[in-house]
Amino acid sequence: MKTLSFIILSIFICHSTGATDKSDRILTSTTAMGATKKGNADASIPDWQGGIISPPKAYRKGEHHIDPFKNDAVLYTINKSNFRQHEKNMTAGQIAMIMQNTNYQIPVYPSRRCASFPQAIYDANKTNIEEVKISKDGNAITNYRLGIPFPKPKLGEEFIWNHILRYRGAGGIRHLTQSIFSPSSKTLVTKFENNIIFTNDALQSPSNNTLFKLRRSVTYPSISAGRISLIHEPINRAHQARNIWTYSPSHRRVRRTPNIGYDYPAFATQGLMTSDQLDMFNGALDRYHWKLIGKKEIIVPYNTYKLHKKSIKHKNLVADGHIAAKYLRYELHRTWVIESTLKPGNSHYYRKRTFYIDEDSWQIVAVDIYDENLNIWRVSEAHTINFYEIPMIGVTLESHYDLKTKQLLLYGLDHQKGLADYSNTDNPNYFSPSSLRRQTNRLR
């Protein structure tokens, strides 16, 4: 399916009037993803030279990814004794974590601009410069098919659209674990099987408003096992609501679920994560004002292959209430900083959020979250790697820390049972409500 997609896309691009000399000129000083090609003045951020263009020789598809940078040594470690020397390159959340926790550490490694994507994505981005348009309120876009909708963004909303619609492969199956670590209670573990298909690839019709279709099955604990959710995620939420169907073993039937989003608590997270926090941010933009703060050099989690190792023992992953420093890797990268503030008359648990978006991939890599009194409340980070068999930048683990309760939620642990197989996409009919009903009827 994937190869056919790119053949069709190539034909489309060859006949498109969008891929013009003008768009090529616009991207002369930037990469096809809209990032600055050159590194910074002191070379602590290097030039982008194409990223990882092929997997390591020893890598075999389906295995845990080999760390291409395993021989890198730590440049320095930020902790409570020295963080003031580095705070201009830190997020407000990182500073809050260090001030609260004596043993919290941020190991910083050499910066590796490893981001890479299929050529079809780069080509589509050039087309998007002239074709994709955004509505006046920022909540809808038109003429989008594939790639980054706004390689040269100006409005705050456009930066968030780039994150939401960034390339994440054709789809596949992922077995993952979600764990909640609390100071005064035992670890709560939930396991899922996620089967997803993305439709913003070359087979997508311009009139198709679907971003992805997801079937999510709970496999652990036994009290929740067998629960299945089917989600059809639209691109333009202003035009269409998210469609959700749920099968519950206790009711033994598939039911249409009311639209879940915004600050509705995410499943089995004990209220530590809202629905729109999954993937660092998802869903509609309409409840917030979005403001571009600028581009800043920030120390962020990057190339965190250490967290992706099969050999990690779940019980050893967290120390002193945080991910153990030996599994972490941070690098200095340029990020776009976007601030969202709740619009008057709208409701949400979070009054303000600050997003840090990697310039090379449009992945949100960190979020500072503020409560109704504008006190920093929660700190979220996305630990990324290059899934170089595709290639694409993806998240191997999301961490969400509550500064008030000192609870840590880790979402996406994949070191215990298999890992993402992004080459396996089921027939689209598998993601229909009727298919789910047929399957669950057999379970009665």
N, C-alpha and C positions, 0 to 999 in steps of 0.2 A: 504493500500500500504506500509506504513512504517513498520508495523509488519512483513509482508512478506519479505521486504527488508532485515531486520536483520536476519531472518531465513536463507535466501539464503546466506547472508554473512557469517554466522556461519559455514555453510557447506563448503563454499570456504576456510575459514581460517583453518578449521580442516584438509584440504587436501593440504594446501599450505606449501611449503618447506621454506618459508620466516620466519614464526613464529617459530624460533628456540631458543634453549637454549642460543645461542650467543646473540641474540637481547635482551633476558631477562637480561642477565648479563650487557649489555651496559646501560640498563635503571635502574640499581640497585639504584643509588644515585639520580635519577631523577624520576619525574612522567612519566606516559605514554605519556604525551604531550611534554616531554623534558624539563620541568621546574625543578629547584632545589627544592627538597622536603623540606629541612630544611629552617627555617627562617633566619634572619640575627642575628648578634652578640648581639644586644640589645633587640631583640624580638619585635622591632617596625614593622617588617614584620614577621608574624607567620609561623610556619610549615604548609605545605599543608596537609590537613587531609581528602581529598576526596571532598571538596567543598560542595555545597548544594545537598544533595542526595534525597530530596523529598520536594514538595511544602509545605508551611505553611498550617496547618489544615483548616483555614478559607478560603483558596483560592478556587475559583471555576473557572474551565476552561472557557475561553472566557471573564473573567473579567480583569480589570487592575490589574497588579501584586501587591500583598501586599509586603510592605517593611519588610524583615526579620530583619533589623537592625534599625528599627525606634526609638528604645530607646537609640541608641548611641548618646553621646554628642560630640560636637566639641572639639577637642584637642587644637587647636590653629587656628588663622586666619592670613593668610599672607596678608600684605598690603604694602603700600608705606613706612611706618615707620619702618618695621622690615624685609623686604624681603632679605636684605643682610645676615641675620642670616641663611636663608634657601636656598640661591641660588645654593648651590652645589647639591641640590635635585630638582631643577627646570629646566624647559626647557627654551631655549633662548627666545621662544615666550612668555612664561609667564612673564619673566623678562621685555620684551619689553612692554607688556600690562600694567604692573604695573607702569613702568616709564612714560608711556604716559597718564595714567588715574589715577587721584588722588583717585577716589572712588572705584577702582577695588579691589576686595577681593577674596581670595582663602581659603574657609573654609576646614580644614583638619580634617578628622575623623579617628578612629581606622581602621587599615588595616584588611580587611576581604578577605581571599583567597577563594572566593566562587565558582570559576570556576569548572564546572563539565560537562561531556559529556557522551553519551551512551557508554556502555561497548564495543559495536562493533567498535566504533571509536578508543578506546584504543587498542583493539586487532589488528586493521588494521595498526595502527602506528608502531607496532613491525614488521609487515611484510614489511612495507615500508623501514625500516632501511637497509635491504639487497637488496631490489628489485628496488626501484625507483632510476633512474639515471638522471643526468642533462647534457645538451650539453655543449661543451667547452665554447660557448659564453654566456651561462646561460639563453638563451631565449626559451628553450624547455626541457621537461622532458619526460621520458618513464616509462612504467610499473606502472603507477599510476591508482588506482581505487577509493580509499576512504581514508579519514583521513588526517593527516598531512604528506605531502610527505617527509619532512626531520626533524624527531624528534631530530636528532643530527646534526644540520646544521653547515657548516664551511664557505661557500662562502656567500657574501652579498646577491646575488640573491636568495639563498636558503631560507633566512629569509623572503623575500618578497613573494616567492612562498607559504610559509606556511600561510601567511596572505590571499593571494588570494584564496587558496584552503581549508581554515579552514572550519570546519563543521558549516553549517547554517540551518540545518533541511532539510526536504524533499521539503519544499516549502509552499506556502500559499498565502493568500490575506492580503494586508495591505492598509488601508486608511491613507494617511499622508498629512501634510501641510508643505509647504516651505514658509518662510517669510523673507523679506529683510527689515531691519531697518536702516534708514538713518537719519543723524542729521538734514537735511534740507528739507526732503520730507516725505510724508505719507508712511506707511508700505505697501509693495507690497506683496500680498498673492497669492499663487498658490496651488491648491489642486489636488491630484492624487489618483488613485486607482492602486496599483501595484499587479499584479497576477503573481507569479513566481513559477517555478518548477526547483529544482536542480537535476542534473543527476549524480553527484559524490556521489551516494549512492550504495547500494548493487546490484541494478538492472542494473547498468551501465556495458556495455560490455567493455572489455579492449581496444577495437578498437574505442570506441566512444570518440570523441574529444570535446564534448559539456559539458560545465560547468553548464550553466543554460539557461532557456528560460523564457523571461519576456514579459508580455503584460502590458503596462503602459498607462492608460487613464487619460486625463486631465478632471477634473470635475468642476474646477473654475479657473479663471473668465470666464464669458460667452463668451468673445471674443476668448478664446482658448478651451473652453469645447467641448468635442467630438473628440479631437485629440488623436489618438492612435498610439503608437509605439510598434512594435514587434521586440524583440532583441534575437538573438541566439548567446550566448557568448562562444567562443571556449576556451579550456584549453590552447593549444599551439598556440599562435598567430603567431609564426614563421611558422607554417604549414597551417594556415587557417585564413582568415580575419573575423572580426566580421560581422555578417549578420544583417541588419536592414531594416525593412519595416515600412512605415508610412502612416497612413490614415489622411487626412486633410479634415474637413467638407467643406471648401471653394472649394476644387478641387473635392471632392466626389469620390476619387479613391485611391487605395492602390498603393504606389510607392516604388520601391526599392531605399533605401537611400545610398549615398556613405559612405564608411567606416568613422565613426565618432569616434575620440579618441584623445589621446594626449592632446594638449592645445586648442582643439576646444571648444568654450564656451558651458557649460552645459545649457540645456533648461531653459529659464525664470529666469536666475540668474544674468542678467545685467552685465555679464562678471566677476562676483565675484568668479566663480568656473569654472575650466576647466573640461572637460569630464573625465579625468583620476583621478580627485579628489574625485568623488563619491565613497563611501565606503572607504574613506581616500586614497586609491590608487587602481586602477584597470587597466587592459589592458596589453599591451606589455611593456617589460622591456628594449627594444633594444636601446633607445635613451640616456640612462644614464649608467655611471659607478656606481656600487653598492659596498660600502665599509662598512665592519663591524667595528664600533668604539669600541664596547664592551658592557658589561652588566652593567647597572647603576641603583641605587635606585632613582626613580623619583616620584614626587608627580603628580598623574594623576587622571582624572575623573574616578570614579569607584563606582559601586553599587548606581547609581544615580536614585533611585526609586522616589525621590522627583520630578524629571522632568517628571515622567511617570504617575503622578496622574491625575485622571479624573477631579478633581475639579479645576485644574489650569485655570485661565482666561487668554486668549491670551494677552489682554491689560496689564496685570500685570506681564507678564513673563520677560520683559526687563526693566531695570532701568539704567539710565545714559549711554545708548547705549550698555549695556552688560546684559547677563542673571543675574537676581537678585540673590544675594548671598544666599538667603533663599532656593532657589531651587537646589543649587549646593552641590555636595559632592566630595571631593578629598581624596585620600588615597596614602600612600607610597607603591609603588610596584617596583619589579625589572623589568626592561624593557631592551630589546635588542635595541641598538641604531645603526641605519643604515643610512649612508650618501649617497645620490645620487647626482652626478654631471654630468651636460650635457656633452656628448661626443663632441669633436671637429667636426664641419661639420654638426651637428644636430641642429634643431630649437625647442624651447619651451619657453613659457613665463617665466618659472621658471628655473633659472640656477642651483640652488641647493636646495635640500630638506633634512631635517633631520627627520627621522621616529623613533618613540618610540613605540616598540611592546611589549605588555604584555606577559611575559614569560608563564603564565598559560593558555592563550587562543589563542595566536598568532593574536589577534586583535590589529591593529594599533590604539593607544589611543591618540596620539598627533603627529602633524607635524609642523615643523618650515619651512617656505617657503621664499626663497631669490630671489631677482630680478637679472637682468643682471649685476648689479654693486656689487652683493653680499651683499646688504643691506636687512635686514629682512623686509619682505613685508606683509606676511599673516600668520595667526596663526589658525590652525585647531585642534579641539579636538572631540573625540568620547566619548559620555557619555553612559556608558554601564550598563547593568543589566544582571542577570541570568534569562533567560526564563526557569524557573525550571520545567515547565510541559514537557519539551522536553528531557533532559536539554541541554542548551547551553548558552554561553556568546554571547549577541547580543547588537546592538546599539539602544538605544531609541531616541537619537537625535545627529546629527552632528552640530557643530558650526564652522563657518568660519568667521574670522574677518580680515578686511583689515586695516592695520595700517596707510595707506596713506589717504584713503577716510573716515575712521572711520565708515565704513558700516559693519553691522553684518548680515550674512546669516545663518538662522537656517533651517536645512533640516531634516524632519522626525517627526515633531510634531504630536503626536497621542492622545492627551488628549481631543480633541474635538469631534472626530467621531470614535468610535470604536477603535480597535487596531488590531495588527497582529494576524491572525488565522493561525498558522503554521501547523495545522492538515488538512487543506483544500487544496488539490491539484487536479486540474482538469485533465481530460484525456489529455495525451501528445498531442493528435491531435488538441486540442484547441489552441495550440501554433504554429500552422502551418500557412503560408501565405494564403493558400486556405481557412482555417477557418476564418481568418480575412476578406478576400474578401467576403465570403458568408455573414458574419454578416453585413458588411458595405453596401453591395448591398441592403440589406433590409431597410437601412436607406435612400436610395435615394428617 
